[in-house]
Amino acid sequence: MTATKAPTERPTQQAPRRPGDRYFAGAAKGSGIFILLVLAGVAAFLVTEAIPALTAPAEDVADGEGLGSYIWPLVVGTLVSAVLALVIATPLAVGIALYVTYYAPRRIAAVLGYVIDLLAAIPSVVYGFWGVAVLAPAMVPFHQWAAENLTWIPFFAGPASTSGRTMLTIGVVLAVMILPIISAISREVFGQTPLLHREAALALGATRWEMIQMAVLPYGKSGVIAGSMLGLGRALGETMAVAIVLSGGGAATLNLISNTNPSTIASNIALSFAEATGLGVNTLIASGLVLFLITLAVNMLARWIVNRRADFSGAN
C-alpha cells in the first residue's frame, strides 16, 4: 500500500499595504502618542508647580490654614455639586433616551433629540445667568419649605437661603448642563439593542415596557453608567456657571439650602487666580492637581465600565 501524502499548505501571503493605509496608521498612532504626551505634560506641570505648596509649612499656606484645610472644603463642594447634578440628571436622561428611541414618532424623535443635543452648545455663562436670575429666586420657596419640614434630613438642615444661591440650585443648573451628554450616549446604546432580543421579548407576550426591562435596559446598563461618569466629569470641571450662581466660601458642609456653601475647586481657581501671588499661586495649582486626579479617576472608571462589555455581541 502506498502512503498518501498530506497536501502541503501554502504559506499565507499578507496583502501588500497601500501607501494610504500606512499614512493613516501612522497618523492615528501619532495622534494617540500626542494625546498621551499632552496629558503627561499637563500632569508634570501641575506636579512641578504644586510642589512648593505641598512642601511649605502649614502656617505659610492659605493664611495659616494649611494646604489640607484649604483644599478639603473645595473637594467637598466639588463632589457634592457634581454628585447632586448626576442624581438629578441621570433618571431624566434615561427617560428621554427611552422616549426618543422607543416611544416617540420618528419626526418628533428627530426634533426632540436635536433640541436636547443643542443644550450642550449653550455657553456655561448663559447657564450661570439663567441660574442666578431665574432659577435661584424660583427655588427660594422650596428652600423655606424644606427648612421648615425636612430639618431632620442633614441636607436640609437650614437656615434657608433668602437669595436661592445655594448648592441645591447649582446642582440643578449642572444637571441641565450634563443632561445632553448622558442622554446622547444612552440613546446610542439603547438603539443598538439587538433586534432579535427585542422581538423575542415581544413574541413571548411582553408589553413594550416589559421588553425594555428585559432586553433594552440590561443591554444598555453599562453604556448608561459610562455616560453618567462622563457627565460627572463634566460637572466636576464646570467653572463659570458655579462661580456666577454659588455664593461659596463656607466650610465643608452637606447642607444644600443655606448660604454657607463650600465653593468648588474650579470656580475657586477662576475667582482667586488673578489676585494670587507667590505661594498662593502654587496653592491654587495644587488644588487644580487634586481636581485633575479626581477627573482622571472618574474617566478611568467610565472606561473600565465600557471595556467590561466590549466583548459582548448580541444577536443582530
N, C-alpha and C positions, 0 to 999 in steps of 0.2 A: 504494500500500500504506500502510495506516495503522499507525503505530508503536504497539506495545502498551506501555502504561505499567507500569512495575515497581510491584508492590504496595508501598505505603508501610508502613514498620514502625512499629508503635505504640510509643510510649515506654513502657518498662517502669516500672511503678509499684511502689515499695517498700511492702511491707506495713507498716501502722502498728504501731509498737511499743506494747505494752501497758505500763501502769504497773508491773506486777510485773517485766517484763523490764528496764525502766530501773532499778528499785531494785536488782535482783540484779546487773546490770552495774556499777552504781555501788559496791555493797558489795564486789564482787570486786576492782574496781580500787582501792578504798580499802584493802582488806586487803593487796594487793600493795605499795602505796606505804608502808603502815605497817611491813611487814616490812623494806623497804629502809631506812626511817628508823631502825628499831631497830638494824639491822646497822651503819649508818653511825654511830649514837650510840655503840655499843659500841667500834667502831674508833677513833672520836675520843677516847673516854675512855682507852682503852689507850695511844694515842699521846701524849696530853697528860700522863698520869701517868708514862709511861716516859721522857719527855724528860730529867728530872733525872738519871736513871741513865745515859742514853745520852751526856749531855754532861759528866758528872762525871769527874774524873781517875781513872785506873785504881787508884791507891793508896787511893782513898776508897770503892771499891765492893767488897763481899764480902770484907772483911778484907784488902784489898790485892791480891786475886787479879785484879781487873779483870772487867768485865762479860762479855767473851768467854770467859775461862777459867772463869767461874762457870756460864754457860749451856750451854757446849758439852757437858759430860758429861751434863747433863739432856736435851739434844736427842738424844744418842746412846742414852741409856736409853729415852727415849720411842719412838724409831724402832725400836730392836731389839725391845722387848717387843711393839709393835704388829705389826711385820712377822712376828715369830715366831708370834704368835697367828693372823695371816692365813694363814700357810703351813700351820698345823695345821688350821684350821677350814674352809678352802675345799674341800679334797677331801672331807671328811666331809659338809659341807653339800650339795655337788653330788650325792654318793651318796645321801644321804637324800632329796633332792628327786626324783631319778630313781626311787628305790624307791617313794616315796609316789605319784608321778604315773603310773608305767607298770608297776609290778610288784605292789604290794600290793593285796589285795582291797579293795573300796570301804569296808567297815566298818572294817577295820584301818587303811586310809589316813587316814580321817577322824579316828580316835582318835590315831594317831601324829602327824599334823600338828598336832592340838590340843595334844598334850603338848609337842612341840618349840616351839610358839609360847609355851607357858607359861614356858619358860626365860627369855624376855625380861621377864617380870613379877617375877622374883625380885630382890630388892634387892641392890645390889652389896656391901653389908656382909655379907650372908649368904654370898655367894661368897668374900669375904675370910676369914671364919671357917672355911669349908669348906677353903679353900686352906691356911691355916696349921695347922689341926688335923688334917686328914685327908690332903690331897694331899702337903703338904711332907714329913711322915715317910715316906709311901709312896714318894717319889721319891729318898730317900737311897740305897738300894741301887743304883739306876741311876746316880746321881752317882758313887758309888765305882767302879762297873764302868767307866764312861766315863773316869774319871780314870786308870784302870789300863790300858785297852786302846785308847782313842781320843785319846791325848795328841798325836798327830800332826795332829789337826784343831784349829785355833785355838779353836773354840767349846768344846772340852772339854779345855783345857789344864790345868785344875785349879789348886790343890788342891781336892778335892771338899768341899763344904759338909757339915757334920755335922748341920745343922738342916733342910736342904732348902729354905730360904727364898732361892731363887736366881731368876735371870732366866728360867731354863727353867720353873720352877714357875709363875711369874706368867704366862708365855706360854701355858701350858696353861689356867690359870684364865681368861685373857682370850679364849682360843679358845672355851671353853664359853659365855662371855657373848655373843660375836658370832655364834655358830652359828645361832641362830634368825633373825637378820637376813638372813644370806646364804641360808639355806635357804628362807625365805619368799619372797624375791624370785626365787630360782631355780625354785621350784615354779610361781609365776605365769607365768614366761617359758616354761618347758617345757610347761606346759599350754596355751599359746597357739600352739604349733607348728601350722601349717596342716594340717588333716586330710588333704587331698589329697596333701601331701608324704609323710606317713606311709604312707598307703595305696599310693602309687606305689612306695615302697621295699619294702613287703611284697609287692606284686604282682610285683615283679622277683625275688622269691625270697629276700629278705633276712630274716635272723632278727630277733628283737626288738632284740637288742643292735646288730646292724648297722644297723637302722632308726634307732636312737638316734644312732649315729655319723654316719650320712649326713644325717639330717633334723633331729633334735632339737638336738644339740649345736651345729651350725653356726648354727641359727636363734637359739638362746639364749645364744650366747657373749658377746655384748655385755651382756646382762642379768646374766649371772653376774659379769662383770668389774665392772659398775656396783654390784651388790650387795656384792661384795668390797670395793670402795672405800668404800662406806657403812659396812661393818663395820670397816674400817681406821680411819675417822674416829671410830667409837665407841670403839675400843681406844685411840686416841691421847688421848682426853679422860678416860679412866677414872681415878678418884681413890682412892676408899676401898679397893677391893679391892687395889690396888697398895700403898697405904700400910700396910695390915694385913699383907700377905704378904711384900713385898720388904724385905729389910734393906739399903736403899740407903745411899749416902753415899760410895761409892768413886769412883775416877777413871773416865774413859771407857774401856771395855774391851768386847770381844766375847766374853769368857769367860762361858759360860752356867751353869756349875755351881759357881762359887766364891762366897764371901761378899763379895768386893769388887765389888759391883754398883753401877753408877750408878743414881741414882733417876730418876724421870720428872718432867716439868715439873709436871703436875697434882698429883701426890702431894707433891712438894716444897713447892708453894704451900700446900696444905692443912695440912701439918705445921709450916710455918715462919711463916705469916702472923700467927698470934695473938701471937707474941713479937716480930715485926718492928716497928721504929720508924724514922722519918726516911727516910733514903736506902735503908734495907733494904726498906721497902715499895715504893718505886719500882723497886728491883731485881727484886723478885718480880713486879711488874706488867709489867716489861719482858720477863721470861721468859714471862708469860702472853701478851704480844703475839706472841712467836715461836710459841707454840702456836696462837694464833688464825690466824696466817698459814699454818702448816702444815696445819691442819684446813681452812681455806678453799681451799688449793690442792688438797687431796685431793677435796673435794666438787666443785670446778670440773672436775677431771679426770673424775670419775664422770659429771657432767652432759654433758660433751663426748662421752664414750663412748656415752651413751644417745642423744644427738642424732645421732650418726653413722648410726644405723639408724632414725631417726624416720620417714623417708620410705619404708622398706621395708614392703611389704604382700604377704604370700604369698597363695596361693590358699586360700580358706576354704571 
